[in-house]
C-alpha cells in the first residue's frame, strides 16, 4: 500500500487548491473533513475519493488515497485536522418546493452553517443564496452545518429575479421589519412562502424589502435592539413551522 508523504505530490497539490473558492468553482469539487461528513457525502452520492492516514479504517466503496498526517494538514485550514477527508463533487440543485429561505448577502460562514441546520430542523425545502453571499463550500460553512448541507436544497442565484418568479407562482414573500411588521406568533402561514433574511450589518437591501408581501417581527425585550441573523432566522423558522 502506497502512502503519500510528499507535500509536492501532484494530486495533493491539486486538491490543496480546493481550499480556495476559485478552484472549487473551476473543478466543481470541494473538501469535507472528518468521518461524519465523509459518510454524509457518501450517502448523498457526491463523494469522489477518500484521503486518510494509514491505519484509519472506513467501509466506503470509493477510491482511497493513504497519506501522512502532514499531508492531511496541507489539505485543511484547521490547526488539528481529523485524519480522514473526502473529495466531493458539488451538490446538484433540485426543484424549489413550497417552503423557501432567501439569504440576502449573508457573509459569515458560521451564520450560514447555523442557518442551514435550522432549515433542516424546521422543514425548509430550499435555501436561495444571493450571488454575493459567502460560498456554500467554504470549509467553515461545511463544519458549522454539521453535514446538513447534504439534507436541504441550496441554490445560488440573483434573488431579485428569484423573488419575482416566486411571486408569479403565488408564493407569499415574508420580510422582517420591527416597525409595521406582524408578530411571528400571530401570522397565518401561507401554503407557499419564502422568508427573506439579510446581511449581518445592513440587513435586507431596500430593493429586496420592497418586493416583500408581508413583514414579520420577533417580539422581545426592549433592552435588546437586535439578534444575530442565525438566531433570528432560527426563531422565525421555528415559529413558521408550528
C-alpha positions in Angstrom: 0.0 0.0 0.0 1.4 3.3 -1.1 1.3 6.2 1.4 1.8 9.7 0.0 4.2 11.7 2.2 5.4 14.4 -0.2 3.6 17.8 0.0 4.7 18.3 -3.6 2.7 15.3 -4.9 0.7 16.4 -7.9 -2.6 15.0 -6.7 -2.1 16.6 -3.2 -1.1 20.0 -4.7 -4.2 20.0 -6.9 -6.5 19.0 -4.0 -5.0 21.7 -1.8 -6.1 24.3 -4.2 -9.7 23.4 -3.3 -9.2 25.5 -0.1 -9.7 28.4 -2.5 -13.1 29.3 -3.9 -11.9 29.9 -7.5 -10.6 26.3 -7.7 -13.7 24.8 -6.2 -15.7 26.6 -8.8 -13.3 25.6 -11.6 -13.1 22.0 -10.7 -16.6 21.7 -9.3 -15.2 19.9 -6.2 -14.9 20.6 -2.5 -13.4 19.0 0.6 -15.1 17.7 3.7 -13.2 16.8 6.8 -14.0 14.1 9.4 -15.7 10.7 9.3 -19.2 12.1 9.9 -19.0 14.5 6.9 -17.4 11.8 4.7 -20.2 9.4 5.4 -22.9 12.1 4.8 -21.2 12.9 1.5 -21.1 9.2 0.6 -24.8 8.7 1.4 -25.6 11.7 -0.8 -23.7 10.2 -3.6 -21.3 13.1 -4.1 -18.2 11.5 -2.5 -15.4 11.1 -5.2 -12.4 10.0 -3.2 -11.3 9.5 0.4 -8.0 10.8 1.7 -6.9 9.3 5.0 -4.0 8.4 7.2 -2.5 4.9 7.2 -4.2 2.8 9.8 -7.6 4.6 9.6 -10.4 2.2 8.6 -13.7 3.0 7.0 -16.1 0.9 4.9 -16.8 3.0 1.9 -16.8 2.0 -1.8 -14.9 4.8 -3.3 -11.1 5.2 -4.2 -9.0 5.7 -1.1 -5.6 7.5 -1.0 -3.4 7.0 2.0 -1.3 9.9 3.2 0.7 11.0 6.2 -0.7 13.4 8.7 1.5 16.2 7.4 -0.3 15.8 4.0 -3.7 15.9 5.7 -2.6 19.2 7.3 -1.9 20.6 3.8 -5.5 19.9 2.8 -7.0 21.6 5.9 -7.5 25.1 7.3 -7.7 23.8 10.8 -4.9 23.6 13.3 -5.6 19.9 14.3 -7.4 18.4 11.4 -9.1 15.0 11.6 -7.3 12.0 9.9 -9.9 11.5 7.2 -11.2 13.8 4.4 -13.4 13.4 1.4 -13.2 15.0 -2.0 -16.7 15.7 -3.2 -18.4 16.9 -6.3 -20.7 19.9 -5.8 -24.3 19.1 -4.9 -26.9 19.3 -7.7 -29.7 21.8 -7.3 -33.2 20.5 -7.2 -36.7 21.9 -7.6 -37.5 24.6 -5.1 -40.5 23.3 -3.2 -43.1 25.3 -1.1 -41.0 26.5 1.8 -38.1 28.7 0.9 -35.5 30.8 2.7 -33.8 33.5 0.8 -30.5 34.9 2.2 -29.5 38.4 1.0 -25.7 38.8 1.1 -25.0 36.6 4.2 -21.3 36.9 4.9 -20.4 35.0 8.0 -19.7 31.3 7.3 -20.7 30.3 10.9 -24.1 32.1 10.5 -24.7 30.3 7.2 -23.9 26.9 8.7 -26.2 27.6 11.7 -29.0 28.7 9.3 -28.6 25.5 7.2 -29.0 23.4 10.3 -32.1 25.3 11.3 -33.6 24.9 7.8 -33.3 21.2 8.0 -34.7 21.1 11.5 -37.8 23.2 10.6 -38.6 21.8 7.2 -37.4 24.4 4.8 -37.1 22.8 1.4 -34.8 25.2 -0.4 -32.3 27.9 0.6 -31.5 30.5 -2.0 -28.2 32.4 -1.6 -27.7 35.8 -3.2 -24.7 35.9 -5.6 -22.8 38.0 -3.1 -23.3 35.6 -0.1 -20.5 33.6 1.4 -19.5 30.5 -0.5 -21.6 27.4 0.4 -18.5 25.2 0.1 -16.3 27.3 2.4 -14.8 24.8 4.9 -16.2 26.8 7.9 -19.7 26.7 6.5 -19.5 23.0 6.0 -18.2 22.4 9.5 -20.9 24.7 11.1 -23.6 22.9 9.1 -22.6 19.6 10.7 -23.3 17.9 7.4 -26.8 19.4 6.9 -25.7 20.9 3.5 -26.4 17.4 2.2 -30.0 17.4 3.6 -31.5 20.6 2.0 -31.6 22.0 -1.5 -29.3 25.1 -1.8 -29.3 27.4 -4.8 -27.2 30.5 -5.6 -28.9 33.0 -7.9 -30.0 36.6 -8.4 -32.5 36.9 -5.6 -34.5 39.8 -7.2 -35.2 37.6 -10.2 -36.0 34.6 -8.0 -38.4 36.6 -5.8 -40.3 37.9 -8.9 -40.6 34.3 -10.2 -41.8 33.1 -6.8 -44.4 35.9 -6.7 -45.6 34.9 -10.2 -46.1 31.4 -8.8 -48.3 32.5 -5.8 -45.6 32.4 -3.1 -46.0 34.9 -0.3 -42.7 36.7 0.4 -42.0 37.5 4.1 -39.6 40.1 5.1 -38.6 41.3 8.6 -39.4 44.7 10.0 -39.6 45.9 13.6 -42.0 48.8 12.8 -45.1 47.9 10.9 -44.5 44.1 11.0 -46.7 41.3 12.2 -45.8 39.4 15.3 -44.5 36.0 14.2 -46.6 34.3 16.9 -49.8 35.5 15.2 -49.1 35.2 11.5 -51.2 32.8 9.4 -48.6 30.9 7.4 -49.2 30.8 3.6 -49.0 27.3 2.0 -46.2 28.5 -0.3 -43.8 31.1 1.1 -40.3 32.5 1.0 -38.7 34.2 4.1 -36.0 36.8 3.3 -33.2 37.4 5.8 -30.5 39.9 5.3 -26.8 40.7 5.7 -25.3 40.8 9.2 -24.7 44.6 9.2 -27.0 46.1 6.6 -30.0 43.7 6.9 -32.2 43.1 3.8 -31.5 45.5 1.0 -34.1 48.2 0.2 -34.9 46.7 -3.3 -35.5 43.3 -1.9 -37.5 44.6 1.1 -39.8 46.5 -1.3 -40.7 43.2 -3.0 -41.9 41.5 0.2 -45.7 41.0 0.6 -45.7 40.9 4.4 -43.3 41.9 7.2 -42.7 39.9 10.4 -41.1 40.8 13.7 -39.9 38.8 16.8 -41.4 40.2 20.0 -38.6 40.7 22.5 -37.4 42.7 25.5 -36.8 46.4 24.6 -33.3 46.2 26.2 -32.2 44.2 23.2 -32.1 46.0 19.9 -31.4 43.1 17.6 -30.5 39.5 17.3 -27.7 37.7 15.4 -29.1 36.7 12.0 -28.5 33.0 12.6 -30.5 33.2 15.9 -33.3 35.4 14.4 -33.7 33.1 11.4 -33.9 30.0 13.6 -36.6 31.6 15.8 -38.7 32.7 12.8 -38.4 29.3 11.0 -39.4 27.6 14.3 -42.5 29.8 14.5 -43.5 29.4 10.8 -43.1 25.6 11.2 -45.6 25.5 14.1 
